[in-house]
Structures are given as C-alpha cells and as structure tokens.
Amino acid sequence: MVQVRQYYSGDLSSDIDIGEWAARVAEQANLSEPSQEILIDAAEKVRIAENKAIESDKIWSSHANSFISGLEMADILSDLQLDQDAIVAAIVYRSVRENKLSLNEVTSSFGETVTTLVNGVLRMAAIRSLRNDTNTDVFGKEADEQLENVRKMLISMVDDVRIALIKLAERTCAIRAVKNADEQSRRKVAKEVSDIYAPLAHRLGIGHIKWELEDLAFRYLKPDDYKRIAQLLDEKRLSRQDYIDKIVDGLNTQVKKNGLTAEIHGRAKHIYSIWRKMQRKNINFSEVYDIRAVRIMVENTHDCYELLGIVHTMWRNIPHEFDDYIAAPKKNGYRSLHTAVVGPENKVIEVQIRSKAMHEEAEYGVCSHWRYKGTDSGSTNNDSYEQKIEWLRQVLDWHEELGISPLSEEVSDWVEQDRIYVFTPEGHIIDLPKNSTPLDFAYRVHTSIGHRCRGAKVNGRIVQLNYTLKTSDQVEILTGKNEEPSRNWLIESLGYLNSSRARAKVRNWFGARAREQNIIDGRSVFEKELKRLGLDAIEFSKLVNMLKQKSLTELYASIGSGIISVTQVVNAAQKLIAPIKKPQLHLTTSKANNKGADIYIEGVGNLMTTIASCCDPVPGDDISGYITQGRGVSIHRMDCRNFLQLQIDEPERILKVSWGQAPQDKYSVDIIVEAYDRTGLLRDITTLLDSAHINVTAMQTLSNGRSNTVDMMLGIEIKDFTQLSRILAKINQLPNIVSAERKHS
C-alpha cells in the first residue's frame, strides 16, 4: 500500500509529490498511463479546493484534511484494484461532502459515473441516523423519511458495489484519523464502525479491512481489554516468533519430501478476534489455541487436503477444532481448512490451509471476482447479471444483520416482504412493491415509458403485462410511439397494476383528457362489463346513489377518468340483485346409528340414500355412492370389496359423495365463449377453471368448420360477480378467444 502520510508534514503545496503518488497507485491498481494523469488532475483539484478553504477559514470542525483523506482512500482502493472512476470518486469524495468542491465541477471534469459514485456514498450516510446511539428524534414524524433514506442507500449499494467499497475506505480512514481526537469522538466513530462497517467488510469477504476495522474499534471501545491482550501478546512475541519459525521450517521440509509446492508463513492473530474467542468460549488467554498460527498456501484444492494429511501426520490434531470451509464455505464465500494441532513442546498451533485463489477471495472478497461495468470488455451481460444477483443477496443479508432499532422490524418487513428488486436490461436495480407487474416496472422507470408500454420481456421471454415479477428478474419494456394507456389497466381483477403509484399515473392521464371523452369512454367500459356479466336488470338510480355519484353521467365520467374502478361498480351492482341460490342438499341416512350424519352428493338433486350393510361406513370413512334400482344411492366405503367390483362392472352408476354439510352458497351461471378453434383450447379453459376452483356443471360445444370457430356454453358455480368478472377476464386472455361473457336470460 502507498503510505500517503509518510510524505506529508504539513505544507499541502509542496510536501507530497502527487506525480510519484499517482504512479504508485496506478501501478498497484493496474491502471493505464492515461488513468494516472486523471488521478493527478483529481488530486490537484482537491488540493486547490482545500487550500482555498483554509485561506477562507471554511473548514469543518473536525479539522480533517480532505486532500490527505482523499489520497488515503485512493490508497486503500488501489489495494483492492478498483477502476479509475472509483479511485477518482474516492479522491474527491471528502471535498464534495465538505462543500469544498461541487458536484457540477466533478461532473464536468470527470464525468457522470464519478458523480453517481460520490452521490451513492453520500447516501450511505443514511444508515448512521438509524442507530441507537444517534439522535432518536428521527424515529418520530420523520420515520418514513428515514426508511426512504435506507431504501435509497440500499439501491445505490446494490446498483454498484464500488459505492460500498468507497464507503469502507472512507470509514477506515476516519477511524485511523481519530487516534488523537477526544474520547467521545473516538467512541462515536468506533461504535459506528463496529456496528455497521466491519460487518459489511465481513459480508463482502474483505478480510484485511475487516480485521483492521475490528481491532481499531475494539481499541477505542474497550481500551483496558485491548491493552491487556496487546501486552500479553507483546510479552510472548519473541519466543512465539522463534517457535513459529521452527514450525515453518519443519513443514517446508515435509512439503518438499512429498513433492508439493507451498508458501508457509506465520500468521498474526488479531487482538479483537482473541478477545472475542475468550468471551465466546469463556476461556483465559493461555487457552486460545490460535495465538500461534501458521498459514499454508498451495496451488489447488487437492493439495489443500494433501497438506492437511501431512499436518495431521506430523502432529496430533485436537478434537472438535477442525473446520472444513472448502466443502462448506461461509456465507460470504470464505473458503479454507482450519485445524488445531499439538506441536513440539506440547504447544497448540492453529493451521490454515488454502489455495492461492482462496487466499485472494479471503483478503479481497467480492473484489477478487467482481467485474466492474466498462472495465472488462470480455465480460458478458449474463455474467454481470449473475454477479449482481449475488451482490444483491449479500447486501440484503448484511442489512438484516445490522438489526437497526427501533425501526428494525419495519425495515426488515419492508426489505423481506414488501419490496422486490428487479434489473433493467442494462443491469441497474429497480425496487418495486411485492406482486408488481412489468407495467408497474414501466411506470417506476418513467411515466412516459408506462404510458407507451405495449409489451414486456422477463429474463428474455415475452410475458403478459400482468405477469407477477420476482426479485432478480431482468425486465425489458417494449414501447410504442404514442402515449395510450389502456383503461383495462385500471380494472383490478385483471391484475395489470398493483402499485398505487402506477395506478395514480394512469388515472391522472385519463383525468387530464376532456370530460366529454371520459364520459364516452366510461360509458363504453361500463356497458361492456355489464354485458359481459349479464347484469341487465339493474336500477341505475340506486346504483348511482350507492356509489355516491350525482348522476349516471357523473358515474360514467368517474369511470372514464379512473376515479371509480369497474370492480367497484360490479360489487355495488351485485348488492342490488337477488341471485338464485343453488339448492342445498342435506340427505340423511336411513341407519339409526348414523342419524344426523349428513351426506352431500355433488352435482345431483335430491336422492334417497342408504348405508350399505356389506361395509357399514361411518362418518370419517372414505365413501362413494352407487345408484341402485329403486333404493336410491347406496353408500359404500371406498375399500369395500363389493363396491370395488361395482366400479368395474358399472362405472357409469358411481357417484362422488362426502360426509358433512354442503359447500357454501354458490350461484349457478352460464357463460358463452366464442373462439377460433385450435388444439388444446378446451383443455386450457377447463384447466383455468380448475386452478380457480370453479365447479363446471354443464358444457356444450358447437364447431363451425367453414369459419374455423367454436361456440361453447359452460355452466359454472361462482361465489359472487367479482369472481365471475375475474374468471371471464382470464378466459379472455387465452389465445384464440374472441369473447367470453355471461349468457343473457
């Protein structure tokens, strides 16, 4: 890492050689020579802005030097080998945050991408205000605003992982810089780092940043414990190092004997991890096994297990101190073999074995395999898409781990239950309410996109506009030239729009049109729906009063502008109609011992029933019926031998029966379906009805070979007209359907 502060003694104008610094950063990050010039330009702009702020006495109360902080952040990110835009954003971030440099200046000098990254890092500050140790006033009237801030922060992070990495670098610089600050400032920064950013570094698998953040935060939050463990480590450092050197020499000898190649090093144990293990296991310092630790890096996974065998052959392993994180990686992707053995002089040694690729992942986590937008010309859209899905999961898992309180339950419900995250074709993240459709997505992107929406693709496949989206879907909207929303989008039963925001935009579009046109359109929709449902005996004056409209014309205008939905009209109309109820069948048995145990026979009128003496079924048994000659329906157990034979001999006389009361009241209606004939049409209709739990009581079909059309009449049972409207809408959406409506009396 390029150490900035070793060049800095106080004079910003002369002490740091920016050219030398930029060359080292560019080399560490594998950037090109043109990128090096851009880094120099960014650093110079920040230095000039800092000098102006000092001259005008416009510096923050912390007296933090945004120029030095920017260079230090760039140092950290160069170790992670981030791209040019991310490192430039890190250089200018602190100056923008402290109003020493404007976003307009950043955009004009370095482009929109750098500005977007800086904005994203600024948004991440929203999470700080939701912690317990901050001002609790935000949890009152401003709670909704705070949730919106968290939403923005999450979306910014998910949309570009570089934002989270820049913020980690900024907080690392911040906790380093508070060394000489007052105790209150040190504890405030340490608490935030311990609660938020060390867990984020862990979630991303960036080990070296995680360990530094944990140790520094521990140093300021529990100074006495930190000093005690540091002293114990220092007292034994020399003897421990001599011991480790001997262990490394012995391992190298055995590795060479077995014809393997490995890098073996002593591994420093972090103070915080020692303290945490002592607390978790309730043990003393002397009982912490991995104070003496060795790390072995090999070429591949096979060599990892071979080295494990060598280690266990040389020394006795300690039971229950072996972890195979290669076969079962940690949630953040960490892979390694961990074992503890009793080495020479009966001293315990922890040994970690991993491949070089695993070591890269352990140290740099998501950075070791993330391909940044525009930096890898060989990467495919699918690769980027899959990586973003994985990153999305990591961010949501980290957010859940934070346990934000007292809004934690609200935020958790919002993240897990009420929101979904979908991708644009370019890979950007859009958040939507749960159960949203492609049409909701279109209006979320832009109102004009929604108005012009004519179709949609989800994950590359054409879908209907009322398709229910799921988290991680990639959505592409197909648009027309003109803004022409459909009034059908406002019909709730059709399921086109599930977000109130999108519905409001459609209503506003229709509401902005001329009143005369709204009346014409509203009347057309109203009459079409009544015709489709066969509601031709309605007293319109009562319907108008029920819907609290001044007149039928006002009702048409309200429907036309979207203020009142057709579903509301249908629900009101149903209350004005006295439907004919299906006759209920309560058929009692002739057996005295079964008196009161009713039998319901589906689809059949009143029939006498008799309990069969051959099997004598009782309530609770699985039963079926057989139509006898002169004695009504004989009720048998399903496993009755006589009944099984009757099923074979006379299957046409078998009835489906069941114990208990008849189903709830349903209404019998006939529907007429007109369609262009095709293979599987009848199957599609009956499957749709079955999935909606609609009972079909009758069916007639009439085909016309000359016109290749077919007319169907189906008798079905419904609970209410809302269910009828919904099922007719779904039938109308099937391929080749011309119309589906209720038969008129």
Buried (B, 14 or more C-beta within 10 A) or exposed (E): EBEBEEBBEEEBEEEBEBEEBBBBBBEBBEBEEEBBEBBBBBBBBBBBBBBEBBEEEEBBEEEBBBBBBBBBBBBBBBBBBBBBBBBBBBBBBBBBBBEBBEBEBBBEBBEEBBBBBBBBBBBBEBBBBBBEEBEEEBBEEEBEEBBEBBBBBBBBBBBBBBBBBBBBBBBBBBBBBBEEBEEEBBBBBBBBBBBBBBBBBBBBBBBBBBBBBBBBBBBBBBEEBBEBBBEBBEEBEEEBEEBBEEBBEBBBEBBEEEEBEBEBEBBEBBBBBBBEBBEEEEEEBEEBBBBBBBBBBBEEBEBBBBBBEBBBEBBEBBEEBBBBBBEEBEEBBBBBBBBBBBBEEEBBBBBBBBBEBBBBBBBBBBBBBBBBBEEEEEBEEEEBBEBBBBBBBBBBEBBBEBEBEEBEEBBBEBBEEEBBBBBBEEBBBBBBBBBBBBBBBBBBBEBEBBBBBBBBBBEEEEBBBBBBBBBBBBBBBBBEEEBEBBBBBBBBBBBBBBBEEBBBBBBEBBBEEEEEEBBBBBBBBBEEBBBBBBBEEBEEEEBBEBBEBEEBBBBBBBBBBBBBBBBBBBBBBBEBEEBEEBEEBEBEBEBEEBEEBBBBBBEBEEBBBBBBEEBBBBEEBEBBBBBBEEEBBBBBBEEBEBBEEBBEEEEEBBBEBBBEEBBEEBBBBBBBBEBEBEEEBBEBBBEBBEEEEBBBBEEEEEEEEEEEBBBBBBBBBBBBBBBBBBBBBBBBBBEBBEEBBBEEE
